[in-house]
Amino acid sequence: MPLIFEKTIDTAKKLAVWQITESDEELFAIHQFSIRHDYTKKRNLELAVSQILLNHLLGFSAHLNLTKDAYGKPFLNNSNIAISFSHSKQMVACIIDLNGSDVGIDIEIIRERIQYISHKFQSTRDFTILNGILSSHLIWGGKEVLYKIYAKKELDFIDHLSVNFNSEISLTNNQFRGEGYGTVDKGHHTSVHHLFYETIGEFMLVWGY
């Protein structure tokens, strides 16, 4: 079971990351997974692992009640548990809040390409204490988390979202960890959220609430 990262944030919030190393047959056999024939093999694998992670964090077959709202936000029927998923390459991440407080999570493989598109999401209001590619990935990940917390789409990553990661970081074996905050400011809606990040190998993991 390649559960490579798990964290209990508080009594209500938990998250976990799974690295896909199994075959699709092995994953689909873990629990009752109905293959979507309109999805690619990769998308079915991501969906299966998302459901496995959700069940692991909650301790029951929550995937049977998993659905999406009109904006594409995942939720559980007949439950106020808040959930968020993310996937990149072979990694899948999930965060939950048992009390229903909005949460968001993002995981991305770290690569140079992020700097070539940073003008599409990064502004002078954004700040991190990391540099170069890592800084751009952290800003992107933070804004993805804010986008998922807001969960109503129609957000401009430059005009409506800003992040500030100015806390001291810890460095162990070239892995980074830290925190900051992010702001959603759109029309009559303004909210500030606590953001956290950790690099896991070649991936940047960001979560918040």
C-alpha positions in Angstrom: 0.0 0.0 0.0 2.0 3.0 -1.3 0.6 5.5 1.2 3.7 7.8 1.3 2.5 10.7 3.3 -0.2 11.1 5.9 -0.9 14.0 8.3 -3.5 14.6 11.1 -3.9 18.4 11.1 -6.4 18.6 14.0 -9.3 16.5 15.3 -11.3 17.3 12.2 -8.7 17.6 9.4 -6.5 14.9 7.9 -4.7 14.5 4.6 -2.9 11.7 2.7 -0.9 11.2 -0.5 -0.7 7.9 -2.5 2.0 7.1 -5.1 0.5 4.8 -7.8 2.8 1.9 -8.3 0.2 -0.8 -8.7 -1.4 -2.0 -12.0 -4.9 -0.9 -12.7 -6.1 -4.5 -12.0 -4.6 -4.4 -8.5 -6.1 -0.9 -7.8 -9.5 -1.7 -9.1 -9.6 -4.9 -7.0 -9.0 -3.0 -3.7 -12.6 -1.9 -3.4 -15.8 -1.7 -5.4 -14.7 0.5 -8.3 -16.9 0.9 -11.3 -14.7 1.7 -14.4 -15.9 4.8 -16.3 -15.7 3.8 -20.0 -15.8 7.5 -21.0 -12.6 8.1 -19.0 -9.0 7.3 -20.0 -7.1 4.6 -18.1 -5.1 7.2 -16.3 -8.3 9.1 -15.2 -9.8 5.9 -13.9 -6.7 5.1 -11.9 -6.7 8.6 -10.4 -10.4 8.2 -9.5 -9.9 4.8 -8.0 -7.0 6.1 -5.8 -9.0 9.2 -4.8 -11.7 6.9 -3.5 -9.3 4.6 -1.7 -7.7 7.6 0.0 -11.1 9.0 1.0 -12.1 5.7 2.5 -8.8 5.4 4.3 -9.1 8.8 5.9 -12.7 8.4 6.9 -12.6 4.7 7.9 -15.7 3.6 5.9 -16.8 3.2 2.3 -17.4 6.9 1.7 -16.8 6.6 -2.1 -20.3 5.1 -2.4 -21.7 8.5 -1.6 -19.2 10.6 -3.6 -20.5 13.0 -6.1 -20.0 16.6 -7.4 -22.0 19.8 -7.2 -22.8 22.1 -10.1 -19.3 23.7 -9.9 -17.5 20.4 -9.9 -16.7 20.4 -6.2 -16.7 16.9 -4.7 -18.9 16.1 -1.8 -20.6 13.3 0.0 -24.4 12.8 -0.2 -26.1 13.1 3.2 -22.9 14.4 4.9 -21.3 17.7 5.7 -17.8 16.4 5.5 -15.6 18.7 3.3 -13.2 17.0 0.9 -10.7 18.0 -1.8 -8.6 16.0 -4.2 -5.5 16.6 -6.4 -3.4 14.5 -8.7 -0.2 14.9 -10.7 1.6 12.1 -12.6 1.6 9.1 -10.2 0.6 11.1 -7.1 -2.9 11.5 -5.7 -3.7 13.6 -2.7 -6.8 14.0 -0.5 -7.8 16.2 2.4 -10.9 16.1 4.6 -12.6 18.1 7.3 -15.1 16.2 9.4 -16.8 19.5 10.5 -17.5 20.7 7.0 -15.1 23.6 7.0 -13.8 24.3 3.4 -10.5 22.8 2.6 -8.3 22.6 -0.5 -5.2 20.6 -1.6 -2.9 20.6 -4.6 0.0 18.4 -5.7 2.2 19.1 -8.7 5.4 17.7 -10.1 8.1 20.3 -10.0 9.4 21.2 -13.4 10.9 24.2 -15.2 7.9 24.8 -17.4 6.1 26.5 -14.5 8.3 29.6 -15.0 7.3 30.0 -18.6 3.6 30.4 -17.7 4.1 32.2 -14.3 2.9 35.4 -15.9 -0.5 33.9 -16.1 -1.0 33.4 -12.4 1.7 35.4 -10.5 1.6 39.1 -9.5 3.6 41.5 -7.5 1.3 40.9 -4.5 2.5 37.3 -4.2 5.5 36.5 -2.1 7.4 33.4 -1.0 10.8 32.9 0.7 11.6 30.2 -1.9 13.3 31.0 -5.1 13.0 30.2 -8.8 11.0 27.2 -9.9 10.1 26.3 -6.3 8.7 29.8 -5.7 6.5 29.7 -8.8 5.2 26.2 -7.9 4.4 27.4 -4.4 2.4 30.4 -5.7 0.6 28.2 -8.2 -0.2 25.5 -5.6 -1.4 28.1 -3.1 -3.8 29.6 -5.6 -5.1 26.3 -6.7 -5.9 25.6 -3.1 -7.7 28.9 -2.8 -9.6 28.2 -6.0 -10.8 24.9 -4.5 -11.8 26.5 -1.2 -13.8 29.2 -2.9 -15.3 26.4 -5.1 -17.5 28.6 -7.3 -15.1 29.0 -10.3 -14.9 32.4 -12.1 -11.8 33.4 -10.3 -8.8 35.2 -12.0 -5.6 33.9 -10.5 -4.0 37.3 -10.7 -6.8 39.7 -10.0 -8.7 37.7 -7.3 -6.1 35.6 -5.6 -2.9 36.4 -3.7 -0.5 34.4 -1.5 2.2 35.2 1.0 4.5 32.4 2.3 6.8 34.4 4.6 7.3 31.9 7.4 10.6 30.3 8.3 11.1 27.0 6.4 12.7 23.8 7.5 15.1 22.0 5.2 15.8 18.3 5.5 17.5 16.3 2.8 16.6 19.0 0.2 12.9 18.9 1.2 11.1 22.1 2.1 8.3 22.7 4.6 6.5 25.9 5.6 3.3 27.9 5.8 1.7 31.2 5.0 -1.7 32.6 4.0 -3.8 33.4 1.0 -6.5 35.8 0.2 -9.6 35.5 -2.1 -10.9 38.9 -3.0 -13.7 39.0 -5.6 -16.6 41.4 -5.6 -18.3 41.3 -2.2 -16.4 38.2 -1.1 -13.1 38.5 0.8 -11.6 35.7 2.8 -8.2 34.8 4.2 -7.0 31.2 4.6 -4.1 29.5 6.3 -1.8 27.7 3.7 0.8 25.0 4.3 3.3 23.3 2.0 5.8 20.5 1.9 7.9 19.1 -0.9 7.7 15.3 -1.3 10.5 14.2 -3.6 9.9 15.9 -6.9 6.4 17.1 -5.9 5.1 20.3 -4.3 2.2 19.6 -1.9 0.1 22.6 -0.7 -3.0 22.5 1.4 -5.1 25.0 3.3 -8.4 25.9 5.0 
